Amino acid sequence: MGLKIVYRTTLGEGQDGDAFEAFMRERYFPAVRKGPTRVGQVLGLELWRGLADTHESTDTFLVVMDFSGLSTGKLHVDDDEVERAFEAFGAPLERVGAFSEKGVWPEATAEE
């Protein structure tokens, strides 16, 4: 059964959140190692952006990785140029943890 490994980051002062979103979708996610490793394999990636109570976008993001393997799995980028571009946003990824699904609502039916 797969699991979700979650990372959180907050952009550095003066950074453009929309530019960060585009970078993550267009450059970072494609550069993440997706092949099998000794601890598992990345099956999917999602980027979530925080919202304030006023519904305004914040500079806090979650990266959610669908992972098949051990809970010790980590995001890994092999491209040094992409890694440097990521670091320029001043937004280090903090690993929140690994999570396994224990319930869903509404539950899927046999017909789906």
C-alpha positions in Angstrom: 0.0 0.0 0.0 1.3 3.5 -0.9 1.7 6.4 1.5 2.0 10.1 1.4 5.2 11.9 2.5 4.6 15.6 3.2 7.0 18.5 3.1 6.3 22.1 4.1 8.1 25.3 3.0 7.7 29.0 3.3 9.2 31.3 0.7 11.9 33.7 1.6 11.2 37.4 2.0 10.3 39.1 -1.3 9.9 35.9 -3.3 7.1 35.6 -5.9 4.7 32.8 -4.9 3.2 32.5 -8.4 6.7 32.1 -9.9 7.5 29.5 -7.3 4.3 27.6 -8.3 5.3 27.6 -11.9 8.9 26.6 -11.1 7.7 23.6 -9.0 5.3 22.4 -11.7 7.5 23.0 -14.7 11.0 22.3 -13.5 11.2 20.8 -10.0 8.6 18.1 -10.2 9.9 16.8 -13.6 13.4 16.7 -12.0 12.4 14.6 -9.0 13.8 11.0 -9.2 10.9 8.8 -10.0 12.5 5.5 -10.7 12.7 2.6 -8.2 15.2 3.0 -5.3 16.2 0.7 -2.4 13.5 2.3 -0.2 10.7 2.7 -2.8 9.4 4.8 -5.7 7.7 8.2 -6.2 4.3 7.6 -7.7 3.0 11.2 -7.8 3.6 14.7 -6.6 1.2 17.5 -5.6 1.8 21.2 -4.7 -0.6 22.8 -2.2 -0.5 26.5 -1.4 -1.7 27.9 1.9 -4.7 30.3 2.2 -5.3 32.9 4.8 -8.7 33.3 6.5 -9.3 36.1 3.9 -8.8 33.5 1.2 -5.6 35.2 0.1 -2.8 33.0 -1.0 0.1 32.8 1.5 3.8 32.0 0.9 3.5 28.6 2.6 3.4 25.5 0.5 3.0 21.7 1.0 4.6 19.2 -1.3 2.8 15.9 -1.1 4.6 12.9 -2.5 2.7 9.6 -3.2 5.3 7.0 -2.4 5.4 3.2 -2.7 7.9 1.9 -0.2 9.3 2.7 3.2 8.2 5.6 5.3 11.9 6.8 5.2 11.5 7.8 1.5 12.7 11.3 0.5 12.4 13.7 -2.4 15.6 13.6 -4.4 16.5 15.9 -7.4 19.5 14.8 -9.5 19.7 18.1 -11.5 22.1 20.5 -9.8 20.8 23.5 -11.8 17.2 22.8 -10.7 18.4 22.4 -7.1 20.2 25.8 -7.2 17.2 27.4 -8.8 15.0 26.0 -6.0 17.5 27.2 -3.3 17.2 30.7 -4.8 13.6 30.9 -3.6 14.9 30.8 0.0 12.4 28.1 0.8 14.0 25.0 2.3 11.8 21.9 2.4 11.0 20.7 5.9 9.8 17.0 6.0 6.6 16.9 8.0 6.4 13.1 7.9 5.0 10.0 6.3 1.3 9.2 6.4 -0.8 6.2 5.6 -4.5 6.4 4.7 -6.8 5.0 7.3 -10.2 6.2 6.2 -12.0 7.9 3.3 -15.3 9.7 3.0 -17.3 9.1 1.0 -16.2 5.5 0.7 -15.8 4.1 -2.8 -18.5 1.6 -3.9 -18.0 -1.6 -5.8 -19.6 0.1 -8.9 -16.9 2.8 -9.2 
